[in-house]
Amino acid sequence: MTSYPAWTPASRPGIIPLHPLTFGTILGRSFTALRHNPKVLLGFALGIQAVTYIVVIVAIGAIAIGAFSRLDTLRPGSEEFDTVLAGSIALVVVAGIVLGLLAGAVGVIVQGVVVTEVARGAVAEKPTLGAIWVQLKPVVWRLIGYAFLLAAAGVVAVTLVVLVLVAVGFAVLPVAIVLSVLAVLGAIPLVLWLSTKLMLAPAAIILEHATIRGAVVRSWTLIRGRFWVGLGVLVLVSLTFSVLAQVVSVPFSLLTSGVSTIISPTGDPEPGAIVALIFGLVLTQVVTLLIQAVAVVVQSTASALVYIDCRMRREGLDLDLQSYVEQRDAGRTDLPDPYRLHVGRAIAPRPTPQAYPPYPAPQGYGPPPGYPAPQGYGPPPGYPAPQGSPAPQGYGPPPGYAAPPAAPPGQPAPPAGDTPTTWAAPGDKPGGDTADRDAP
């Protein structure tokens, strides 16, 4: 074995990058997080909400039918009829409130499941529903209590405003109408402001195990500096699903009206038309409730991501998450929950990247300093004309040579020899026939 450390692969990425998030990242990952753990987010969250809504609707309908059916046996206008009518209305209202609270409790539990799953998904973990429930169980009643207190505060505020407007209306009706309009217009920004300031409280209860009061304080503090991001995410998600619900419900409503017209062209209350109308309304309501269930999941995901982003910026949560991922991938199993470490830690603000200052425009160069015009050169100084050389003297006639001496007296000329031009026939001697003739 060598002493060198073994190579380890890079950590798996989670549903978000482990650094402060931008507005686009928060909004986009709020929708795409559904694909990370569909068994929990789609299977449980959507399924339990759909079942709860359907049970509430059916239960309220059954109670209403049972309560108001007694009126058929009574004479309208009688004292007993009025008493039974009032009791039936009260029974339906109370049943609706109780069932609505139960549905709200289920919705709060779903929100807790989603927030827990998103928090684990940020560090690339896919917990099972059982593991999520183990983490959520210690704070589930605290979470439900916070939701009920928030709902109760809203009901009390609306009731007080309505009572004041009614009292003013009995005295001066026009003033009450004007005040009602102003109250509605003022309630819209107030509700948006409070919803944004408190949107991180459930995440603080779930992930930090904070108390209700501590969660409210934490949310109020963490969202500071990221208020507009939280408000933008909250409004855009709500508007998206509101428009989607309207777009989906309109075709079903038109289909229901068309089927009713086909079954009962005259408009008479025939059983077939009534059944078609009820079926269409129920189908439309079921589709709308499914869309609302998806909206709850996406809204809870967005709140969890805003919470993580705010803690990254204010408390350096991204450093804790990165350290947790590195140690977990290295093989450690006894790691503490990173979301419960350094709660409330203050870190130095991160330097925001500043744009480099623009370079100054290049200064134009001035005209070059004037130099005096070059002085003209005068004519070259005259040189004296070259002195004439004396003309070459002519050569005289060459001296005469003496005549050659005369030749000495001549000798006799030698005899002429055979010349190469003299030809003799083969076999002849020199001299030819003359020699033969001269022979004796």
C-alpha positions as CSV (number, residue, x, y, z in Angstrom):
1,M,0.0,0.0,0.0
2,T,1.1,3.6,-0.7
3,S,0.8,6.5,1.7
4,Y,-0.9,8.7,-0.9
5,P,-4.6,9.4,-0.4
6,A,-7.0,7.6,-2.7
7,W,-8.9,9.5,-5.3
8,T,-12.5,10.4,-4.5
9,P,-15.1,11.4,-7.0
10,A,-16.7,14.8,-6.9
11,S,-19.8,15.3,-4.7
12,R,-23.1,14.9,-6.3
13,P,-24.9,18.2,-6.9
14,G,-28.1,18.9,-5.0
15,I,-31.2,20.7,-6.2
16,I,-29.4,24.0,-5.8
17,P,-25.8,25.2,-6.0
18,L,-24.3,25.7,-2.6
19,H,-23.8,29.5,-2.8
20,P,-26.2,32.4,-2.4
21,L,-29.0,32.1,-4.9
22,T,-30.4,34.6,-7.4
23,F,-34.0,35.4,-8.0
24,G,-34.2,33.3,-11.1
25,T,-32.6,30.3,-9.5
26,I,-35.1,30.4,-6.6
27,L,-38.0,30.7,-8.9
28,G,-36.9,28.1,-11.4
29,R,-35.8,25.5,-8.8
30,S,-39.2,25.9,-7.0
31,F,-40.8,24.2,-10.0
32,T,-38.0,21.7,-11.0
33,A,-37.6,20.4,-7.4
34,L,-40.6,18.2,-8.0
35,R,-38.4,15.9,-10.1
36,H,-35.9,15.4,-7.3
37,N,-37.9,13.1,-5.1
38,P,-41.2,12.5,-6.8
39,K,-42.2,9.7,-4.5
40,V,-42.5,12.2,-1.6
41,L,-43.4,15.4,-3.4
42,L,-45.8,14.0,-6.0
43,G,-46.9,10.8,-4.3
44,F,-47.5,11.8,-0.7
45,A,-47.9,15.6,-0.9
46,L,-50.3,15.7,-3.8
47,G,-52.0,12.5,-2.9
48,I,-52.8,13.3,0.7
49,Q,-54.0,16.8,-0.2
50,A,-56.2,15.6,-3.0
51,V,-57.7,12.9,-0.7
52,T,-58.2,15.5,2.1
53,Y,-60.0,18.0,-0.2
54,I,-62.3,15.4,-1.6
55,V,-63.1,14.0,1.9
56,V,-63.9,17.6,3.1
57,I,-66.2,18.3,0.1
58,V,-68.0,15.0,0.4
59,A,-68.4,15.4,4.2
60,I,-69.8,18.9,4.0
61,G,-72.1,17.9,1.2
62,A,-73.4,14.9,3.2
63,I,-73.9,17.0,6.3
64,A,-75.7,19.7,4.4
65,I,-78.0,17.2,2.7
66,G,-78.8,15.5,6.0
67,A,-79.4,18.7,7.8
68,F,-81.6,20.4,5.2
69,S,-83.6,17.3,4.3
70,R,-85.5,17.7,7.5
71,L,-87.1,20.8,6.2
72,D,-89.1,18.8,3.7
73,T,-91.2,17.4,6.6
74,L,-92.0,20.9,8.0
75,R,-94.4,23.6,6.9
76,P,-92.5,26.6,5.5
77,G,-93.1,29.8,7.6
78,S,-93.7,28.0,10.8
79,E,-91.7,28.6,13.9
80,E,-90.4,25.0,13.9
81,F,-89.3,25.4,10.3
82,D,-87.3,28.6,11.1
83,T,-85.7,26.9,14.1
84,V,-84.7,23.8,12.1
85,L,-83.4,26.0,9.2
86,A,-81.2,28.1,11.6
87,G,-79.9,24.9,13.3
88,S,-79.1,23.3,9.9
89,I,-77.2,26.4,8.8
90,A,-75.3,26.5,12.0
91,L,-74.5,22.8,11.8
92,V,-73.2,23.1,8.2
93,V,-71.1,26.2,9.2
94,V,-69.6,24.5,12.2
95,A,-68.9,21.3,10.2
96,G,-67.2,23.4,7.5
97,I,-65.0,25.2,10.1
98,V,-64.0,21.9,11.8
99,L,-63.3,20.1,8.5
100,G,-61.5,23.2,7.2
101,L,-59.2,23.2,10.2
102,L,-58.5,19.5,9.7
103,A,-57.7,20.2,6.1
104,G,-55.5,23.1,7.2
105,A,-53.6,20.8,9.6
106,V,-53.0,18.3,6.8
107,G,-51.8,21.2,4.6
108,V,-49.4,22.3,7.3
109,I,-48.0,18.7,7.6
110,V,-47.5,18.6,3.9
111,Q,-45.7,21.9,4.0
112,G,-43.4,20.5,6.7
113,V,-42.7,17.4,4.6
114,V,-41.9,19.5,1.6
115,V,-39.6,21.9,3.5
116,T,-37.7,19.0,5.0
117,E,-37.3,17.2,1.7
118,V,-36.0,20.4,0.0
119,A,-33.5,21.0,2.8
120,R,-32.1,17.5,2.4
121,G,-32.2,17.8,-1.4
122,A,-29.9,20.8,-1.2
123,V,-27.2,18.5,0.0
124,A,-28.0,15.8,-2.6
125,E,-30.0,13.5,-0.3
126,K,-33.3,11.7,-1.0
127,P,-34.8,10.8,2.3
128,T,-37.7,8.4,2.6
129,L,-41.1,9.5,4.0
130,G,-40.2,7.7,7.2
131,A,-37.0,9.6,7.7
132,I,-38.7,12.9,7.0
133,W,-41.4,12.1,9.5
134,V,-38.7,11.3,12.2
135,Q,-37.3,14.8,11.7
136,L,-40.7,16.5,11.5
137,K,-42.4,14.7,14.4
138,P,-40.9,16.7,17.3
139,V,-42.2,20.0,15.8
140,V,-45.4,19.0,14.0
141,W,-47.7,20.3,16.8
142,R,-45.7,23.5,17.0
143,L,-46.1,23.9,13.3
144,I,-49.9,23.3,13.4
145,G,-50.2,25.7,16.3
146,Y,-48.4,28.4,14.4
147,A,-50.7,27.9,11.4
148,F,-53.8,28.1,13.6
149,L,-52.6,31.2,15.4
150,L,-52.0,32.9,12.1
151,A,-55.4,31.9,10.8
152,A,-57.0,33.1,14.1
153,A,-55.2,36.4,13.9
154,G,-56.5,36.9,10.4
155,V,-60.1,36.0,11.4
156,V,-60.0,38.4,14.4
157,A,-58.6,41.2,12.3
158,V,-61.2,40.8,9.5
159,T,-64.0,40.5,12.1
160,L,-63.0,43.7,13.9
161,V,-62.8,45.6,10.6
162,V,-66.2,44.3,9.5
163,L,-67.8,45.3,12.9
164,V,-66.4,48.8,12.6
165,L,-67.7,49.2,9.1
166,V,-71.1,47.9,10.0
167,A,-71.3,50.3,13.0
168,V,-70.3,53.2,10.7
169,G,-72.8,52.0,8.1
170,F,-75.7,52.3,10.5
171,A,-74.7,55.9,11.2
172,V,-73.5,57.2,7.8
173,L,-73.8,54.7,4.9
174,P,-71.8,56.6,2.3
175,V,-68.9,56.9,4.7
176,A,-69.0,53.2,5.4
177,I,-68.9,52.4,1.7
178,V,-65.9,54.7,1.2
179,L,-64.2,53.2,4.2
180,S,-64.9,49.7,2.9
181,V,-63.2,50.4,-0.4
182,L,-60.2,52.0,1.4
183,A,-60.0,49.0,3.7
184,V,-59.9,46.5,0.8
185,L,-57.3,48.6,-1.0
186,G,-55.2,48.9,2.1
187,A,-55.5,45.2,3.0
188,I,-53.9,44.1,-0.2
189,P,-50.4,45.6,0.4
190,L,-50.7,44.8,4.1
191,V,-51.4,41.1,3.5
192,L,-48.5,40.9,1.0
193,W,-46.1,42.6,3.4
194,L,-47.1,40.4,6.4
195,S,-47.0,37.2,4.2
196,T,-43.5,38.0,3.0
197,K,-42.2,39.0,6.5
198,L,-43.5,35.7,7.9
199,M,-42.9,33.3,5.0
200,L,-39.7,31.9,6.7
201,A,-41.3,31.1,10.0
202,P,-42.4,27.5,9.1
203,A,-38.9,26.7,7.8
204,A,-37.4,28.0,11.0
205,I,-39.7,25.8,13.1
206,I,-39.0,22.7,11.0
207,L,-35.3,23.0,10.4
208,E,-34.1,24.9,13.6
209,H,-36.8,23.6,16.0
210,A,-37.5,27.1,16.9
211,T,-40.5,28.1,19.1
212,I,-43.4,30.0,17.6
213,R,-42.2,33.3,18.8
214,G,-38.6,32.6,17.9
215,A,-39.7,31.5,14.4
216,V,-41.6,34.8,13.9
217,V,-38.5,36.8,15.1
218,R,-36.2,34.7,12.9
219,S,-38.3,35.2,9.8
220,W,-38.6,38.9,10.5
221,T,-34.8,39.2,10.8
222,L,-33.7,36.8,8.0
223,I,-36.0,38.3,5.3
224,R,-34.5,41.7,5.9
225,G,-32.5,42.6,2.8
226,R,-34.2,40.0,0.7
227,F,-37.8,41.2,1.1
228,W,-38.3,42.0,-2.6
229,V,-37.0,38.6,-3.7
230,G,-39.4,36.9,-1.3
231,L,-42.3,39.1,-2.3
232,G,-41.6,38.5,-6.0
233,V,-41.4,34.7,-5.6
234,L,-44.6,34.7,-3.5
235,V,-46.6,36.8,-6.0
236,L,-45.3,35.1,-9.2
237,V,-46.0,31.6,-7.9
238,S,-49.5,32.6,-6.7
239,L,-50.4,34.3,-9.9
240,T,-49.1,31.4,-12.0
241,F,-51.3,28.9,-10.4
242,S,-54.3,31.2,-10.2
243,V,-54.1,31.8,-13.9
244,L,-53.5,28.0,-14.5
245,A,-56.6,27.1,-12.4
246,Q,-58.7,29.6,-14.4
247,V,-57.4,28.4,-17.7
248,V,-58.1,24.7,-16.8
249,S,-61.5,25.3,-15.3
250,V,-63.0,27.3,-18.2
251,P,-63.0,24.4,-20.7
252,F,-64.6,22.1,-18.1
253,S,-67.3,24.7,-17.4
254,L,-68.0,25.1,-21.1
255,L,-68.1,21.4,-21.6
256,T,-70.6,21.0,-18.7
257,S,-72.8,23.7,-20.1
258,G,-72.7,22.1,-23.6
259,V,-73.6,18.7,-22.3
260,S,-76.4,20.1,-20.2
261,T,-77.8,21.8,-23.3
262,I,-77.6,18.7,-25.4
263,I,-79.3,16.6,-22.7
264,S,-82.0,19.2,-21.9
265,P,-82.4,21.6,-24.8
266,T,-85.5,23.2,-23.4
267,G,-83.9,23.9,-20.0
268,D,-86.3,21.7,-18.1
269,P,-84.8,20.2,-14.9
270,E,-84.5,16.7,-16.3
271,P,-82.5,14.2,-14.2
272,G,-79.9,13.7,-17.0
273,A,-79.2,17.4,-17.2
274,I,-78.9,17.6,-13.4
275,V,-76.5,14.6,-13.3
276,A,-74.4,16.1,-16.1
277,L,-74.2,19.4,-14.3
278,I,-73.2,17.9,-11.0
279,F,-70.6,15.7,-12.7
280,G,-69.1,18.7,-14.5
281,L,-69.0,20.8,-11.4
282,V,-67.4,18.0,-9.4
283,L,-64.8,17.3,-12.2
284,T,-64.0,21.0,-12.4
285,Q,-63.6,21.3,-8.6
286,V,-61.4,18.2,-8.5
287,V,-59.0,19.5,-11.2
288,T,-58.9,22.9,-9.4
289,L,-58.0,21.2,-6.1
290,L,-55.2,19.2,-7.8
291,I,-53.8,22.4,-9.1
292,Q,-54.0,24.0,-5.7
293,A,-52.3,21.0,-4.2
294,V,-49.4,21.4,-6.7
295,A,-49.4,25.1,-5.8
296,V,-48.9,24.3,-2.1
297,V,-45.9,22.1,-2.9
298,V,-44.3,24.7,-5.1
299,Q,-45.0,27.5,-2.7
300,S,-43.5,25.5,0.2
301,T,-40.4,24.8,-2.0
302,A,-40.0,28.5,-2.8
303,S,-40.2,29.4,0.9
304,A,-37.6,26.8,1.8
305,L,-35.2,28.1,-0.9
306,V,-35.7,31.7,0.2
307,Y,-34.9,30.6,3.8
308,I,-31.7,28.8,2.7
309,D,-30.6,31.8,0.6
310,C,-31.2,34.2,3.4
311,R,-29.1,32.1,5.8
312,M,-26.4,31.7,3.3
313,R,-26.1,35.5,2.9
314,R,-26.4,36.4,6.6
315,E,-24.9,33.4,8.5
316,G,-22.7,31.6,6.0
317,L,-24.9,28.5,5.8
318,D,-23.4,27.6,2.4
319,L,-20.0,27.0,4.2
320,D,-21.7,24.6,6.7
321,L,-23.5,22.8,3.9
322,Q,-20.3,22.4,1.8
323,S,-18.4,21.1,4.9
324,Y,-21.3,18.6,5.6
325,V,-21.2,17.3,2.0
326,E,-17.4,16.9,2.0
327,Q,-17.3,15.0,5.3
328,R,-20.3,12.8,4.4
329,D,-18.8,11.9,1.1
330,A,-15.5,11.1,2.9
331,G,-17.3,8.4,4.9
332,R,-18.4,10.1,8.1
333,T,-21.8,9.1,9.5
334,D,-22.0,11.0,12.8
335,L,-22.4,14.4,11.4
336,P,-24.8,16.9,13.0
337,D,-27.6,18.5,11.2
338,P,-26.0,21.5,9.3
339,Y,-29.2,23.5,9.5
340,R,-29.0,23.6,13.3
341,L,-25.4,24.7,13.4
342,H,-24.4,28.3,13.9
343,V,-28.0,29.6,14.0
344,G,-27.9,33.3,14.3
345,R,-24.2,33.5,13.4
346,A,-23.2,36.9,12.1
347,I,-20.6,37.0,9.3
348,A,-19.1,39.9,7.5
349,P,-21.1,41.0,4.6
350,R,-20.0,39.5,1.3
351,P,-18.4,41.9,-1.0
352,T,-20.7,42.6,-3.9
353,P,-18.9,42.4,-7.2
354,Q,-18.6,46.0,-8.4
355,A,-18.2,47.0,-12.0
356,Y,-14.9,48.2,-12.9
357,P,-14.8,52.0,-13.5
358,P,-14.8,52.9,-17.1
359,Y,-11.5,54.0,-18.6
360,P,-11.3,57.7,-19.2
361,A,-11.6,58.7,-22.8
362,P,-8.1,59.2,-24.3
363,Q,-7.1,62.8,-24.3
364,G,-6.3,64.1,-27.7
365,Y,-2.8,65.1,-28.3
366,G,-2.3,68.8,-29.0
367,P,-0.6,70.0,-32.1
368,P,3.1,69.4,-32.0
369,P,5.1,72.4,-31.0
370,G,6.0,74.5,-34.0
371,Y,9.5,74.3,-35.2
372,P,11.0,77.1,-37.3
373,A,10.8,76.5,-41.0
374,P,14.0,74.9,-42.3
375,Q,16.4,77.4,-43.6
376,G,17.1,77.2,-47.3
377,Y,20.5,76.2,-48.3
378,G,22.3,78.8,-50.4
379,P,24.0,77.9,-53.7
380,P,27.1,75.9,-53.2
381,P,30.3,78.0,-53.1
382,G,31.9,78.4,-56.5
383,Y,35.0,76.6,-57.1
384,P,37.7,78.1,-59.3
385,A,37.8,76.8,-62.8
386,P,40.4,74.1,-63.2
387,Q,43.7,75.4,-64.5
388,G,44.2,74.3,-68.1
389,S,47.0,71.8,-68.6
390,P,49.4,72.6,-71.3
391,A,48.4,71.2,-74.6
392,P,50.3,67.9,-75.4
393,Q,53.3,68.5,-77.6
394,G,53.1,66.7,-80.9
395,Y,55.5,63.9,-81.5
396,G,58.0,64.4,-84.3
397,P,58.5,61.9,-87.1
398,P,60.1,58.6,-86.0
399,P,63.8,58.4,-86.6
400,G,64.7,56.7,-89.8
401,Y,66.3,53.3,-89.8
402,A,69.5,52.5,-91.9
403,A,69.2,50.3,-94.9
404,P,70.1,46.6,-94.3
405,P,73.6,45.6,-95.4
406,A,74.0,43.9,-98.8
407,A,74.1,40.2,-98.9
408,P,77.6,38.5,-99.4
409,P,78.5,37.1,-102.8
410,G,76.3,34.1,-103.6
411,Q,77.3,30.5,-103.6
412,P,76.4,28.1,-106.4
413,A,73.0,26.8,-106.0
414,P,72.7,23.2,-104.8
415,P,71.5,20.7,-107.3
416,A,67.9,20.2,-107.4
417,G,66.9,17.1,-105.5
418,D,64.0,14.8,-106.0
419,T,60.9,16.6,-105.2
420,P,58.0,14.8,-103.7
421,T,56.1,15.7,-106.7
422,T,58.2,13.4,-109.0
423,W,56.3,10.2,-109.3
424,A,57.7,6.9,-110.4
425,A,55.7,3.9,-111.4
426,P,56.1,0.8,-109.3
427,G,59.1,-1.1,-110.3
428,D,60.8,1.8,-111.9
429,K,64.0,3.2,-110.6
430,P,64.5,6.7,-110.1
431,G,65.4,8.3,-113.3
432,G,62.9,6.2,-115.3
433,D,63.5,5.3,-118.9
434,T,66.3,7.7,-119.2
435,A,68.4,5.7,-117.0
436,D,67.6,2.5,-118.8
437,R,68.5,4.1,-122.1
438,D,71.7,5.3,-120.9
439,A,72.7,1.9,-119.7
440,P,75.1,-0.1,-122.0
